[in-house]
């Protein structure tokens, strides 16, 4: 691979004003998103001093996540996706404003933080299926790898720099400045997204209803390999997601200065995977990679809870972030290659639950364990439980372990559907990349993962869909996903 082959292809940037708007929107919104991502748990910690209180963010997010995640998938199939994205983005901006007002009070209250977390969970749950189902419909196949690489760079830049800067802003400027900057980025994000072309529902899409939701669930239940990816990810995140404990871990290690670096370490691992991810295009047994990466995620988290040196903690969190990205890449490929377009929104709702309910409940688990047994014990025990649970699921899910993209009938069917006359789209229509331009802005841990998963889905699938499994790719070792194109 020559140095020229490693440089990003700027064709989408040159060819499409929509892509430029979305790229800039994502760059700006990512930065604001990570400011609040760090500020919200820090504020709850300062007001309560309780790890369980920080973990309780997940409890208040859970019900809206389940209800609106499923219904949001039905809405994404039946309504204009761009309109859904704009309105939910604006709603999240109002919630960010509420956090700012509360932070500026002489005595900030705790309850508004939980109310905002719950409402934001509902908005993100409506928005995310629209985002996830939008991009495969419009982007020209020949531009997908280049767009994936550019968006991967944009997202990981925010994912690494954002938390590190956020730690400094919160520590030296205050929570109010963090929330104010986040609000400003929401305003700019909406302004940039408004000119994007509309994306109406497919003619064959079902209207939003309980019956439509049930049809999506029935399809998912019949796809045991997809159920396997959901179950493995749910177990890994429920048992081993450590983010609620990072403020307490930094305090316990007398390294408050490292908090921003701890939050940045997992995205950094994802970045390192993205820039060396050319090998992913040559892997066909995606289910096995999902299982292996989830088990290594648990092992790395366990190691982070055991070691006593802050730099080793950062190292193992970075390794964990890389493993989570590998798992996300291959789950995203399976999802994008095998689900028909008319069901994509509803299945995106189910996918949303699989990769966000785990971190949400994981906050409650980790906070409760920390309150009972200590911060470190909560971290390392969760990692070991993750390894054991993933191993057990691998034994119980043979279809996941034997899945092969080259022989999957579902993948062949979707490929034929997209190749039908009239299904290909013009190269200048890149509004589908809204999925990586808009943000899941507020600082809950499930929202952080929604963003990261979105990217892995968009980026990794773009290589496969554009070129197929056997053809060589331009810039083979360049980023194919990360945090992503990304969530994507």
C-alpha positions in Angstrom: 0.0 0.0 0.0 1.5 3.3 -1.1 1.2 6.5 1.0 -1.1 7.9 -1.7 -3.4 4.9 -1.2 -3.8 5.8 2.5 -4.9 9.3 1.8 -8.7 10.0 1.9 -10.6 10.3 -1.4 -12.3 13.7 -1.4 -14.7 13.0 -4.2 -17.9 13.1 -2.0 -16.8 16.5 -0.6 -16.2 17.9 -4.1 -19.3 16.4 -5.7 -22.0 17.2 -3.2 -22.9 20.4 -1.3 -25.1 18.2 0.8 -22.2 16.0 1.9 -20.2 19.1 2.8 -23.0 20.4 5.0 -23.5 17.1 6.7 -19.7 16.6 7.2 -19.4 20.0 8.9 -22.6 19.5 10.9 -21.2 16.2 12.2 -17.8 17.8 13.1 -19.5 20.6 15.0 -22.1 18.5 16.8 -19.7 15.8 17.8 -17.6 18.2 19.7 -20.6 19.6 21.6 -21.9 16.1 22.2 -18.8 15.1 24.0 -18.8 18.2 26.2 -22.2 17.2 27.6 -21.3 13.6 27.7 -18.6 14.3 30.2 -20.4 17.2 32.0 -23.7 15.4 32.9 -22.2 12.5 35.0 -19.7 14.9 36.6 -22.6 17.2 37.6 -24.6 14.4 39.2 -21.4 13.2 41.0 -20.8 16.7 42.4 -24.4 17.1 43.5 -24.9 13.6 45.0 -21.5 12.0 45.6 -23.1 8.7 44.6 -22.0 6.2 42.0 -25.5 4.7 42.2 -27.0 8.2 41.4 -24.8 8.4 38.3 -25.8 4.9 37.2 -29.5 5.8 37.7 -29.3 7.8 34.5 -29.8 4.5 32.8 -32.9 3.6 34.8 -34.7 6.8 33.7 -33.7 6.3 30.1 -34.8 2.7 29.8 -38.6 3.0 29.4 -38.5 5.8 26.8 -35.8 3.9 25.0 -37.9 0.8 24.6 -41.2 2.5 23.8 -39.9 5.1 21.4 -37.2 2.9 19.9 -39.8 0.5 18.6 -42.3 3.1 17.5 -39.5 5.3 16.0 -38.6 2.4 13.7 -42.1 2.3 12.4 -42.1 6.1 12.0 -38.9 6.0 10.1 -40.4 3.5 7.5 -43.6 5.6 7.1 -42.6 9.3 7.3 -40.1 11.6 5.7 -36.8 10.8 7.4 -35.3 14.3 7.1 -38.2 15.9 8.8 -38.0 13.5 11.7 -34.3 14.2 12.0 -34.7 18.0 12.0 -37.5 18.1 14.6 -35.8 15.7 17.0 -32.5 17.5 16.6 -34.2 20.8 17.5 -35.9 19.1 20.5 -32.6 17.9 21.8 -31.3 21.5 21.5 -34.1 22.7 23.8 -33.1 20.0 26.3 -29.5 21.2 26.2 -30.8 24.7 26.9 -32.6 23.3 30.0 -29.3 21.8 31.3 -27.7 25.2 30.9 -30.4 27.0 32.8 -30.2 24.5 35.6 -26.4 24.8 35.8 -26.6 28.5 36.1 -29.0 28.4 39.1 -27.4 29.3 42.5 -28.4 25.8 43.7 -28.7 23.5 40.7 -31.3 20.7 41.1 -30.7 17.0 40.5 -34.1 16.1 39.2 -34.0 18.1 36.0 -30.9 16.1 34.9 -32.9 12.9 35.1 -35.9 14.5 33.3 -33.7 15.7 30.5 -32.0 12.3 30.2 -35.4 10.6 29.9 -36.7 13.1 27.3 -33.5 12.9 25.4 -33.7 9.2 25.3 -37.2 9.4 23.8 -36.0 11.9 21.1 -32.9 9.9 20.2 -34.9 6.7 20.0 -37.2 8.3 17.4 -34.3 9.9 15.6 -31.9 7.0 15.4 -33.9 4.6 13.2 -34.5 7.4 10.7 -30.8 8.1 10.6 -29.8 4.4 10.3 -32.4 3.7 7.6 -31.7 6.8 5.5 -28.1 6.5 4.3 -28.3 3.2 2.3 -31.1 4.6 0.2 -29.4 7.6 -1.5 -25.6 7.4 -1.5 -24.2 6.3 -4.8 -22.4 3.0 -4.4 -19.2 4.2 -6.0 -18.9 7.0 -3.4 -19.6 5.0 -0.3 -16.1 4.0 0.6 -14.8 7.5 0.2 -17.7 9.0 2.2 -17.1 6.4 4.9 -13.4 7.3 5.2 -14.1 11.0 5.5 -16.8 10.6 8.0 -14.8 8.2 10.0 -12.0 10.8 10.3 -14.5 13.5 11.3 -16.2 11.4 14.0 -13.0 10.0 15.6 -11.5 13.5 15.6 -14.4 14.5 17.8 -14.4 11.2 19.8 -10.8 11.6 20.8 -10.4 15.4 21.2 -13.9 16.1 22.5 -13.7 14.2 25.9 -10.2 15.4 26.5 -11.2 19.0 25.9 -14.4 18.5 27.9 -12.4 17.4 31.0 -10.5 20.7 30.9 -13.6 22.8 30.2 -15.5 21.2 33.1 -12.6 21.4 35.5 -11.5 25.0 34.7 -14.4 26.8 33.1 -17.4 25.1 34.7 -20.4 23.1 33.7 -22.3 26.0 32.3 -19.7 26.6 29.6 -19.9 23.0 28.5 -23.7 23.1 28.2 -23.6 26.5 26.5 -21.2 25.2 23.9 -23.4 22.1 23.3 -26.4 24.3 22.8 -24.6 26.4 20.2 -23.5 23.3 18.3 -27.2 22.2 18.1 -28.2 25.5 16.5 -25.4 25.2 13.9 -26.3 21.5 13.3 -30.0 22.2 12.6 -29.0 25.1 10.3 -26.7 22.9 8.3 -29.2 20.0 8.0 -32.3 22.1 6.9 -31.2 22.4 3.2 -30.8 18.6 2.8 -33.2 17.0 0.4 -36.3 15.3 1.8 -36.4 11.5 2.0 -40.0 10.2 1.8 -41.2 6.8 2.7 -40.9 3.9 0.3 -44.1 3.0 -1.6 -44.2 -0.4 0.0 -43.6 0.8 3.5 -46.2 0.0 6.2 -47.9 2.8 8.1 -46.8 3.2 11.7 -48.9 0.8 13.9 -48.6 -1.9 16.4 -49.1 -4.4 13.6 -46.2 -2.9 11.7 -44.0 -3.1 14.8 -45.0 -6.7 15.3 -44.1 -7.6 11.6 -40.6 -6.2 12.2 -40.3 -8.2 15.5 -41.5 -11.4 13.7 -38.9 -11.0 11.0 -36.2 -10.4 13.6 -37.3 -13.5 15.5 -37.0 -15.6 12.4 -33.4 -14.5 11.8 -31.5 -16.3 14.6 -28.1 -15.0 13.4 -29.4 -11.4 13.9 -30.8 -12.3 17.3 -27.4 -13.6 18.2 -25.7 -10.3 17.4 -28.3 -8.5 19.6 -27.9 -10.9 22.5 -24.1 -10.8 22.5 -23.9 -7.1 22.4 -26.6 -6.7 25.1 -24.7 -9.0 27.4 -21.3 -7.3 26.8 -22.7 -3.8 27.4 -24.9 -4.7 30.4 -22.1 -6.5 32.2 -19.0 -4.5 31.2 -19.9 -0.9 30.3 -17.7 1.1 32.8 -18.5 4.7 31.8 -20.7 5.6 34.8 -17.8 4.7 37.1 -15.0 6.7 35.4 -15.4 9.9 37.5 -15.1 7.7 40.7 -12.2 5.6 39.3 -10.3 8.8 38.5 -10.9 10.1 42.1 -9.9 6.7 43.6 -6.6 6.8 41.7 -5.8 10.4 42.7 -5.9 11.3 39.0 -8.8 13.7 38.5 -6.8 15.1 35.6 -7.2 11.8 33.7 -11.0 11.8 33.6 -11.2 13.4 30.1 -8.5 11.0 28.9 -10.5 8.0 30.3 -13.6 9.1 28.3 -11.4 9.6 25.2 -9.6 6.3 25.5 -12.5 4.1 24.2 -13.0 6.3 21.1 -9.2 6.3 20.6 -9.3 2.5 20.4 -12.0 2.8 17.8 -9.9 5.2 15.8 -6.9 2.9 15.8 -9.1 0.1 14.5 -10.6 2.3 11.8 -7.2 3.3 10.4 -6.1 -0.3 10.2 -9.5 -1.9 9.2 -8.7 -2.9 5.6 -8.6 -6.5 6.8 -12.4 -6.4 7.6 -13.3 -6.5 3.9 -11.6 -10.0 3.7 -13.6 -11.5 6.6 -16.8 -13.4 5.7 -17.7 -15.2 9.0 -19.0 -12.0 10.7 -20.8 -13.8 13.5 -17.6 -15.3 14.8 -15.9 -11.9 14.8 -18.7 -10.4 16.8 -18.3 -13.1 19.5 -14.5 -12.9 19.6 -14.5 -9.1 19.8 -17.2 -9.0 22.6 -15.2 -11.5 24.7 -12.0 -9.4 24.3 -13.9 -6.3 25.2 -14.9 -7.9 28.5 -11.3 -9.1 29.1 -9.9 -5.6 28.6 -12.5 -4.0 30.9 -11.6 -6.6 33.6 -7.9 -5.7 33.2 -8.7 -2.0 33.5 -10.4 -2.7 36.8 -7.5 -4.7 38.2 -4.4 -2.6 37.4 -3.3 0.1 39.7 -1.6 2.5 37.3 -3.7 5.1 35.6 -1.7 4.8 32.3 -2.4 1.0 32.2 -6.1 1.8 32.8 -6.0 4.1 29.8 -4.3 1.4 27.8 -6.9 -1.2 28.5 -9.8 1.2 27.9 -8.2 1.9 24.5 -8.0 -1.8 23.8 -11.6 -2.2 24.9 -12.7 0.6 22.5 -11.0 -1.2 19.6 -12.7 -4.4 20.4 -16.1 -2.7 20.6 -15.5 -1.2 17.2 -14.6 -4.5 15.7 -17.8 -6.0 17.0 -19.8 -3.1 15.8 -18.3 -3.3 12.3 -19.3 -6.9 11.8 -22.8 -6.4 13.4 -23.3 -3.5 11.1 -22.3 -5.4 8.0 -24.7 -8.2 8.8 -27.5 -5.7 9.5 -27.0 -3.7 6.3 -26.4 -6.6 3.9 -29.3 -8.8 4.9 -32.4 -6.6 5.9 -34.7 -5.5 3.1 -35.3 -1.8 2.6 -39.0 -1.8 3.5 -38.2 -3.3 7.0 -35.0 -1.3 7.7 -36.6 1.3 9.9 -38.4 -1.2 12.1 -35.3 -3.4 12.4 -33.3 -0.3 13.1 -35.6 0.3 16.1 -34.8 -3.2 17.3 -31.1 -2.8 16.6 -31.3 0.5 18.6 -32.6 -1.4 21.6 -29.9 -4.1 21.4 -27.0 -1.6 21.5 -28.5 1.0 23.8 -30.5 -1.0 26.4 -27.3 -2.8 27.4 -25.3 0.3 28.2 -28.4 1.9 29.9 -29.0 -1.1 32.2 -25.2 -1.4 32.5 -25.1 2.0 34.2 -27.5 0.7 36.9 -25.6 -2.5 37.3 -22.2 -0.9 37.6 -23.4 1.9 39.9 -25.1 -0.6 42.2 -22.2 -3.0 42.3 -19.9 0.0 43.1 -22.1 1.1 45.9 -22.0 -2.4 47.5 -18.5 -3.7 46.7 -16.4 -0.8 45.5 -15.6 0.9 42.2 -12.8 -1.4 41.1 -14.6 -4.6 42.0 -17.6 -3.4 39.9 -15.3 -2.9 36.9 -13.3 -6.1 36.9 -16.2 -8.4 37.9 -18.3 -7.0 35.1 -15.6 -7.7 32.6 -15.2 -11.3 33.8 -19.0 -11.8 33.7 -19.0 -10.5 30.2 -16.4 -13.0 29.0 -18.4 -15.9 30.5 -21.8 -14.7 29.2 -20.4 -14.3 25.6 -18.9 -17.7 25.7 -22.2 -19.3 26.8 -24.1 -17.4 24.1 -21.6 -18.7 21.4 -22.4 -22.2 22.5 -26.2 -21.6 22.4 -26.3 -19.7 19.0 -24.9 -22.0 16.3 -26.4 -19.9 13.4 -24.4 -16.9 14.6 -21.2 -18.9 14.6 -21.8 -20.4 11.2 -23.0 -17.3 9.4 -21.1 -16.7 6.1 -21.8 -13.6 4.0 -20.8 -15.5 0.8 -23.6 -18.1 1.2 -26.3 -16.2 3.1 -29.6 -16.2 1.2 -30.7 -13.0 3.0 -27.6 -11.2 1.8 -28.1 -12.4 -1.8 -31.8 -11.3 -1.7 -31.0 -7.8 -0.5 -28.2 -7.4 -3.1 -30.6 -8.3 -5.8 -33.2 -5.9 -4.4 -30.7 -3.0 -4.5 -29.5 -3.9 -8.0 -33.1 -3.7 -9.5 -33.6 -1.0 -12.1 -34.7 2.2 -10.5 -33.1 1.4 -7.2 -29.7 2.9 -7.9 -29.3 6.6 -7.1 -27.6 9.6 -8.5 -24.1 10.3 -7.2 -24.9 13.8 -6.2 -27.6 12.6 -3.8 -25.8 12.2 -0.5 -28.4 13.4 1.9 -28.5 9.9 3.3 -25.4 10.7 5.2 -27.6 12.6 7.6 -27.1 9.5 9.7 -23.6 10.8 10.5 -24.3 14.5 10.3 -26.9 14.8 13.0 -26.1 14.1 16.6 -27.3 12.0 19.5 -26.1 15.0 21.5 -26.8 14.7 25.2 -24.4 13.2 27.6 -26.0 9.8 28.4 -23.9 6.7 27.9 -26.4 5.0 25.7 -26.4 8.1 23.4 -22.6 7.9 23.2 -22.9 4.3 22.0 -25.7 5.2 19.6 -23.4 7.5 17.8 -20.5 5.1 17.7 -22.7 2.3 16.4 -24.1 4.5 13.8 -20.7 5.0 12.4 -19.6 1.4 12.4 -22.8 0.4 10.5 -22.4 3.1 7.8 -18.7 2.8 7.3 -18.2 -1.0 7.3 -21.3 -1.7 5.2 -20.3 0.9 2.6 -17.2 -1.1 1.6 -19.2 -4.3 1.2 -22.2 -2.7 -0.6 -20.1 -0.7 -3.0 -17.6 -3.4 -4.1 -18.8 -6.8 -2.9 -16.7 -9.3 -1.0 -14.2 -10.3 -3.5 -13.1 -7.1 -5.3 -10.1 -5.1 -4.1 -10.9 -1.7 -2.6 -9.1 1.5 -3.3 -7.3 2.6 -0.1 -7.7 -0.9 1.3 -6.1 -0.1 4.6 -7.9 3.2 5.1 -10.7 3.7 7.6 -13.8 1.6 6.8 -15.6 2.5 9.9 -15.2 4.2 13.2 -17.2 5.9 15.2 -18.0 6.3 12.1 -18.7 7.4 8.9 -20.6 7.0 13.1 -23.8 6.1 15.2 -23.3 5.6 11.3 
